[in-house]
Amino acid sequence: MTMHIRIPTLATLMLSTALSACATTGPALVPPPQDIPMAWEQPSPENAPIWPEADWWQGFGSPELNTVISSVESDNLSLAAAEQRILQADARLTQAGAALLPSVGVSLGGNRRVSGGDNGSTPSNSFSANASVSYEFDFWGANRAGVTAARAAGTASRADRETVALTAVSGAANTYFQLLSIRNRLDIARLNLDIARSVLQVTESRVRNGVATPLELSQQLGAIASQQAAIPNLEQQELTARAGLAVLLGRPPEGFDVMAQNLDAIQMPPVAPGLPSELLVRRPDIVAAEANLEGAHANIIAARAALFPSISLSAGGGASSASLISLVSNPGLSLSLGASLAQSIFDADSRQAQVEAAQSREIEVLANYRSVVIGAFSEVEIALGNVANLTEQERFQIEQAMQAQVAFDIVQARYREGVADFLTVLDAQRTLYQSRDSLGQIKLSRLQALVTLYRALGGGWCAPDED
């Protein structure tokens, strides 16, 4: 058996020990913004649950909406793509972690050679088996930083998946409410068309009796045509909303429909936010931005580590024989050990430029993180104010619609009796239609404002505790 060993010199060992004391840790991460508000400015509902539940959509009291959301969670294509990005991030983490362990290789070989001469050809066989092990010391933390960056990317991917899920679910709820609201507006338009036609019958009778003029008849016919013209537009909006909801459920719009026809059975669940600081762990987009910041910081460590020498050990062994049997029973063995230290002398500042690029990237990601946090606070404040103001607006609109109905009934009766003029009837009819239509749109806006608030509060999600 032969052995070849290369031993690092004492100077190399001393140098590696000295350099290891300079392990690259980099600057500490910048903490979260210090200007986090202590409380929300906009009022919150009293006696409302603090923070949404994970299944917040069930608070609207619609079994059909629950079914729609369930289909979104299982069939939405954007959500399916986000889940695959998580698997990709996990694979990259495994790949990065492999750099912390030695690499081992094994090879087997065989060769047959025929040599010729005056006495004829003579065949000869040779067989070999070799194994090698190599390991790079992670003195400067480059490989550990790679693992940290990969783990942060995995955290960001999981948070991004929750953001996609929250977007898809809230989008489906909004579209579902919009579809029902459009159907409700269609019912109102058709009801008002029926009312207009009943007024037309009275007008025609009065014209025949010489009480009303042909001008009044023409005005009522024009009013009916105007209301008829609004119906096809609403029908197209209904088609668009139904097709949009089908896409969110990952299915073609052909044959897709929902059973509900209006918003009458939809409830208005109350919800209130907790402390503003808690939003930092309840919004998946904020958690993703923070994970990206951690990854950018780890990339600085890896870039700085490239400025220092790389130190690696290698070992190899092999066996050779003229026959397979001898390769097992009486092999010729060889063993080699080696250590190496490599340091670039001149690279035209390429690695230093990589460090500067990584530092600039961290500053960019930090700015993005702060922007996401501030934007999240703004979204909650706006959503809280929107919910409160629309609730108040709906209360007044209900009263206005009730009074418009009373006024129209009175005017219509007076017109039959010949007391009220026709312009008064037209004005009361137009006011009634507009008040009913506005009430339906305000209710839709209030429902969608609630969905926006649920989304702004993170939809009941909370960042998992790190081990």
Order of alpha helices (4+ residues) and beta strands (2+ residues): beta-alpha-alpha-alpha-beta-beta-alpha-alpha-alpha-alpha-beta-alpha-beta-alpha-alpha
